[in-house]
Each structure stands twice: as structure tokens, then as C-alpha cells.
Amino acid sequence: MNNLRKWTALVLSVFLVVVLCSPKAVYADAAEGDVIVILGEDLTNDQKVKVLADLEAPNNATELKVTNQEEHKYLGNYLSKAQIGSRALSSAKIVIGKPGSGLSVTTNHINWVTNDMYLNAMITAGVKDAHVTITAPFDVSGTAALTGIIKAYETTTDTKIPEEQKQVANEEIVKTAKLSDSIGVEETTTLMTNIKEQLAEKQPQTREAMQTLVEDTASNLNIAIPEAQLSGLVDLFMNMKDANINWNAVGDQLDKAKQQFTDFIESEQGQGIIASIKNFFVGLIDIIKGWFS
């Protein structure tokens, strides 16, 4: 089981790098193919040039700015002022996809928050049917990027996301990143996705029922949640419940994300990459064996 999960995580990582980095078609239609770039307000001119190049931003893309004040507004309850910092540097690009296409994420210079963590948090916030690219001028944690992504999505789609959902999505980013430090990235992603699927199906109303759901889901996955973080995780999902999130939409977006992965794995390109990965490890094992011959 552990080997299977490791292989799945490895293939998923390759999938995110290879497939999600592929160029997307850009359409003139305002709903599909619309491109918006959101830049950290404190980027220097040289940093802005670098970030725009990393994002492969088209010349006609709409540009917005996200401020450090906005970052503190949405992260201040979950991170210290020192951790958030005094400069807004994280930047992002959103390309709106056709209805029903699902979400995808690409990151660069983000060293703490993973693609799947962004994906889960965006689904919580209500972002859908878009390809999102996130970067910074140098390596950063990535916690502040969600603020800009939501702002860009609201502007692009003329959709107002409730403040409660924005707050809980940012809370999710921070708490899942911290949990991954304790139990691992793969385990955290699997746990969060499965809990959301259970929430969409069962929708528990009390804290006791929520904690039971979280503990049972973790137990079924053979994942041990540290006692010090269990309460905070239950708080997170209770906040999701109180934010009146559309769990049917959440379940739908999760299904689309999993289907994208399945389609890729079953494709000729996906099978070729899997074969390359296997050949790499076989060759690596042969080299190691040679050291001891």
C-alpha cells in the first residue's frame, strides 16, 4: 500500500509538471480563455519582468495588484506578522477554462504550499474551471498567493466570493501546509481530499460529528493526525460548514480534478512517463548494485 501511494504521488507530481505546464489555448471570449495576471505590489521593476516571463503572460492580459495589507487581512489569523512579511511578492496568472473543465495548478518558486493544497483551497473558495499559474521572484512559502488568485478570479468572472469562504480557504492553506510538515505532503493531500468527499456526502452539523468524521477518515487511510493539530483541523472544517460552502460544487470539482489525473495516466503520454520513471529507478538500482559488486 505504501509503495502504491509513493508511486501515485510521484506520477501525480510528474503529471502536474508536464501536463499542467502545457500551453493553454487563449480565446477572445470573455468567459473562456480570459487571462488575468495579478502581481505583488512590492515587486521591483526587475522582479516584475522576471515574474511576467515566468507566468508567460500575454501582452494583452489584464493586470491587477495584490497588497501586503490584503495578505495580512486574510492570513493574519493563522500566521504571525513576521511569517507574512512586509512585502507582497507572490504573483499569479489565471486562464478561465470552458465550463466543466475543472481546475489545474502550476507553481514556480513556491517551496511550502503544494499544487494540491492550492487546488483544494481554491475549490473551498469557489474557484472553478480555470488554469492557475503561481510564481514569485525567488523561493517563498506561497501562503499569500491565494489572496491574489481569489481577487483575480473575482475580477475575471465578475463573481463575488463571500468573505467567509475567502477566510476559510486561506485558513485551509496554512493548516494543511503545517499538517504536511508533521505527516507528509502525500498523506495530507489524501486526507484533506477524502475528508471533503465525506463532508460533501454526510455534511455533519455538530463538532462531535465533525471530529468523528475526521478521525474515522484518517483511521481508514492509516494516517495518524498529531493530537496537537486535530482540534485545529476540526475547527477548520467547522468553519467550512459555517461558511455555507456548496458541497455539491466541491464534490464536482474534486471529481473533475481526479478525472484529469486518470485521463492523463491512461493516455499514451502518461504511460510513456510512467515507463520512463520505472526505467529510471531500475537503472538506479542497477547502479547501486554495481557499487557493491
C-alpha positions as CSV (number, residue, x, y, z in Angstrom):
1,M,0.0,0.0,0.0
2,N,2.8,2.4,0.9
3,N,4.6,1.7,-2.3
4,L,1.5,2.3,-4.3
5,R,0.9,5.6,-2.6
6,K,4.5,6.6,-3.3
7,W,4.2,5.7,-7.0
8,T,0.9,7.6,-7.2
9,A,2.5,10.7,-5.6
10,L,5.5,10.5,-7.9
11,V,3.3,10.1,-11.0
12,L,1.0,12.9,-9.9
13,S,4.0,15.2,-9.4
14,V,5.2,14.5,-12.9
15,F,1.6,15.0,-14.2
16,L,1.4,18.4,-12.6
17,V,4.8,19.4,-14.1
18,V,4.3,18.1,-17.6
19,V,0.6,18.4,-18.3
20,L,-0.3,21.5,-16.4
21,C,2.6,23.4,-17.7
22,S,1.5,22.8,-21.3
23,P,0.3,25.9,-23.1
24,K,-3.4,26.5,-23.0
25,A,-5.5,28.0,-25.8
26,V,-6.5,31.6,-25.3
27,Y,-9.8,32.7,-26.7
28,A,-11.2,36.1,-27.2
29,D,-14.4,35.2,-25.4
30,A,-14.6,37.0,-22.0
31,A,-15.8,33.8,-20.2
32,E,-13.5,31.2,-21.7
33,G,-9.8,31.9,-22.2
34,D,-9.8,35.2,-20.5
35,V,-6.4,35.9,-19.0
36,I,-5.7,38.0,-15.9
37,V,-2.4,38.5,-14.1
38,I,-2.1,39.6,-10.5
39,L,1.2,40.9,-9.3
40,G,2.6,41.6,-5.8
41,E,2.5,45.3,-5.3
42,D,6.1,45.4,-3.9
43,L,7.8,43.7,-6.8
44,T,10.7,45.8,-8.2
45,N,10.7,46.5,-11.9
46,D,13.3,43.8,-12.5
47,Q,11.3,41.3,-10.4
48,K,8.1,42.2,-12.3
49,V,9.9,41.5,-15.6
50,K,11.0,38.1,-14.3
51,V,7.6,37.2,-12.9
52,L,5.8,38.1,-16.1
53,A,8.3,35.9,-18.0
54,D,7.7,33.0,-15.6
55,L,4.0,33.4,-16.0
56,E,4.3,33.6,-19.8
57,A,1.8,36.5,-19.5
58,P,0.4,37.7,-22.9
59,N,0.8,41.4,-23.6
60,N,-3.0,41.9,-23.6
61,A,-3.5,40.3,-20.2
62,T,-5.4,42.3,-17.6
63,E,-3.1,43.2,-14.7
64,L,-4.1,43.7,-11.1
65,K,-2.1,44.1,-7.9
66,V,-2.4,42.4,-4.5
67,T,-1.1,44.3,-1.5
68,N,0.6,43.3,1.7
69,Q,-2.3,44.7,3.6
70,E,-4.6,42.3,1.8
71,E,-2.3,39.4,2.6
72,H,-2.4,40.3,6.3
73,K,-6.2,40.6,6.1
74,Y,-6.6,37.0,5.1
75,L,-3.7,35.4,6.8
76,G,-3.4,37.4,10.0
77,N,-5.5,34.9,12.0
78,Y,-3.3,32.0,11.0
79,L,0.3,33.3,10.6
80,S,2.4,35.7,12.6
81,K,3.2,39.2,11.1
82,A,6.8,38.1,10.7
83,Q,5.7,35.0,8.7
84,I,3.5,37.0,6.4
85,G,6.2,39.6,6.0
86,S,6.0,43.3,4.9
87,R,6.1,42.9,1.1
88,A,3.6,41.4,-1.4
89,L,5.7,39.4,-3.9
90,S,3.7,36.3,-4.9
91,S,2.0,36.6,-8.2
92,A,-0.3,34.5,-10.4
93,K,-2.0,34.1,-13.7
94,I,-5.5,32.8,-14.3
95,V,-6.8,31.5,-17.6
96,I,-10.5,30.8,-17.5
97,G,-11.4,27.5,-18.9
98,K,-14.6,26.3,-20.5
99,P,-17.5,25.3,-18.2
100,G,-16.9,21.9,-16.7
101,S,-13.2,21.8,-17.5
102,G,-12.1,21.8,-13.8
103,L,-9.1,23.3,-12.1
104,S,-5.4,22.9,-12.6
105,V,-2.4,24.5,-10.9
106,T,1.2,25.1,-11.8
107,T,3.7,26.6,-9.4
108,N,7.3,28.0,-9.6
109,H,9.4,29.3,-6.7
110,I,6.9,28.0,-4.2
111,N,8.5,25.9,-1.5
112,W,5.9,25.1,1.1
113,V,2.4,25.1,-0.3
114,T,1.9,22.4,-2.9
115,N,-0.2,22.3,-6.1
116,D,-2.8,20.1,-4.5
117,M,-3.0,22.4,-1.4
118,Y,-3.8,25.3,-3.7
119,L,-6.3,23.2,-5.7
120,N,-8.1,22.1,-2.5
121,A,-8.2,25.7,-1.1
122,M,-9.4,27.2,-4.4
123,I,-12.2,24.6,-4.5
124,T,-13.1,25.6,-1.0
125,A,-13.2,29.3,-2.1
126,G,-15.4,28.5,-5.0
127,V,-12.9,29.0,-7.8
128,K,-13.6,26.6,-10.7
129,D,-12.9,25.9,-14.3
130,A,-9.5,27.6,-14.6
131,H,-5.8,27.0,-15.1
132,V,-3.8,28.9,-12.4
133,T,0.0,29.6,-12.5
134,I,1.7,30.8,-9.3
135,T,5.2,32.2,-9.0
136,A,7.5,34.6,-7.2
137,P,10.8,36.3,-8.0
138,F,12.6,33.9,-5.6
139,D,11.6,30.9,-3.4
140,V,8.7,31.8,-1.0
141,S,6.3,29.8,1.1
142,G,3.4,30.5,-1.1
143,T,0.8,31.2,1.6
144,A,0.0,34.6,0.4
145,A,-0.7,33.6,-3.3
146,L,-4.3,32.5,-2.7
147,T,-5.3,36.1,-1.8
148,G,-4.3,37.3,-5.3
149,I,-5.8,34.2,-7.0
150,I,-9.2,34.9,-5.5
151,K,-9.0,38.6,-6.3
152,A,-8.1,37.8,-9.9
153,Y,-10.9,35.2,-10.2
154,E,-13.5,37.5,-8.9
155,T,-12.4,40.3,-11.3
156,T,-12.2,38.0,-14.3
157,T,-15.6,36.2,-13.8
158,D,-17.4,39.1,-12.1
159,T,-18.1,36.7,-9.3
160,K,-18.3,37.8,-5.6
161,I,-16.9,35.2,-3.3
162,P,-18.2,35.6,0.3
163,E,-15.6,36.8,2.8
164,E,-16.2,33.8,5.0
165,Q,-15.2,31.5,2.1
166,K,-12.1,33.6,1.5
167,Q,-11.1,33.4,5.1
168,V,-11.6,29.6,5.4
169,A,-9.7,28.9,2.2
170,N,-6.7,30.8,3.5
171,E,-7.0,29.0,6.8
172,E,-7.0,25.8,4.9
173,I,-3.8,26.7,3.0
174,V,-1.9,27.4,6.2
175,K,-3.2,24.5,8.3
176,T,-2.7,21.9,5.5
177,A,0.8,23.2,4.9
178,K,1.6,22.9,8.7
179,L,0.0,19.4,8.8
180,S,2.2,18.3,5.9
181,D,5.2,19.2,7.9
182,S,4.0,16.7,10.5
183,I,2.6,13.8,8.5
184,G,3.9,14.4,4.9
185,V,2.6,16.1,1.8
186,E,1.1,13.0,0.2
187,E,-0.7,12.0,3.4
188,T,-2.0,15.5,3.9
189,T,-3.4,15.8,0.4
190,T,-5.0,12.4,0.6
191,L,-6.6,13.1,4.0
192,M,-7.9,16.5,3.0
193,T,-9.4,15.3,-0.2
194,N,-11.1,12.3,1.4
195,I,-12.5,14.4,4.3
196,K,-14.0,16.8,1.8
197,E,-15.6,14.0,-0.1
198,Q,-17.1,12.7,3.2
199,L,-18.3,16.2,4.1
200,A,-20.0,16.6,0.7
201,E,-21.8,13.3,1.3
202,K,-22.6,13.4,5.1
203,Q,-22.5,17.1,6.0
204,P,-22.1,16.7,9.8
205,Q,-23.7,19.5,11.8
206,T,-22.1,19.2,15.2
207,R,-18.5,19.5,16.3
208,E,-18.7,16.0,17.8
209,A,-19.9,14.6,14.5
210,M,-17.2,16.5,12.6
211,Q,-14.4,15.2,14.8
212,T,-15.7,11.7,14.4
213,L,-15.7,12.1,10.6
214,V,-12.2,13.5,10.6
215,E,-10.8,10.7,12.9
216,D,-12.6,7.9,11.0
217,T,-11.4,9.2,7.7
218,A,-7.8,9.4,9.0
219,S,-8.1,5.9,10.5
220,N,-9.4,4.4,7.3
221,L,-6.4,5.8,5.5
222,N,-3.9,4.6,8.2
223,I,-3.0,8.3,8.8
224,A,-2.2,9.5,12.4
225,I,-3.2,13.1,12.9
226,P,-1.0,14.6,15.7
227,E,-3.1,15.4,18.7
228,A,-1.9,19.0,18.8
229,Q,-3.3,19.5,15.3
230,L,-6.5,17.5,15.5
231,S,-8.5,20.3,17.2
232,G,-7.4,22.9,14.7
233,L,-8.3,20.6,11.8
234,V,-11.8,20.1,13.2
235,D,-12.1,23.9,13.7
236,L,-11.2,24.3,10.0
237,F,-13.9,22.0,8.8
238,M,-16.5,23.5,11.2
239,N,-15.6,26.9,9.7
240,M,-16.2,25.5,6.3
241,K,-19.6,24.3,7.4
242,D,-20.4,27.7,8.8
243,A,-19.3,29.4,5.6
244,N,-22.2,27.7,3.8
245,I,-19.9,26.2,1.2
246,N,-21.7,24.5,-1.7
247,W,-20.5,20.9,-1.1
248,N,-22.1,19.6,-4.2
249,A,-19.9,22.0,-6.2
250,V,-16.9,21.0,-4.1
251,G,-17.5,17.3,-4.8
252,D,-17.9,18.1,-8.5
253,Q,-14.6,19.9,-8.7
254,L,-12.8,17.2,-6.8
255,D,-14.2,14.6,-9.2
256,K,-13.0,16.7,-12.2
257,A,-9.5,17.0,-10.7
258,K,-9.3,13.2,-10.2
259,Q,-10.6,12.6,-13.7
260,Q,-7.9,14.9,-15.2
261,F,-5.3,12.7,-13.4
262,T,-7.0,9.5,-14.5
263,D,-7.2,10.6,-18.1
264,F,-3.6,11.6,-18.1
265,I,-2.4,8.3,-16.6
266,E,-4.4,6.3,-19.2
267,S,-3.1,8.4,-22.1
268,E,-0.1,7.5,-24.3
269,Q,1.9,10.4,-22.8
270,G,1.1,9.3,-19.3
271,Q,2.0,5.7,-19.9
272,G,5.3,6.8,-21.5
273,I,6.2,8.9,-18.5
274,I,5.4,6.0,-16.1
275,A,7.6,3.7,-18.2
276,S,10.4,6.3,-18.1
277,I,10.1,6.6,-14.3
278,K,10.2,2.8,-13.9
279,N,13.3,2.6,-16.2
280,F,15.0,5.4,-14.2
281,F,14.6,3.5,-10.9
282,V,15.6,0.2,-12.5
283,G,18.7,1.8,-13.8
284,L,19.4,3.5,-10.4
285,I,19.1,0.2,-8.6
286,D,21.5,-1.4,-11.1
287,I,24.0,1.4,-10.5
288,I,23.7,0.9,-6.7
289,K,24.1,-2.9,-7.1
290,G,27.2,-2.2,-9.1
291,W,28.7,-0.2,-6.2
292,F,28.6,-3.4,-4.0
293,S,29.7,-5.9,-6.7
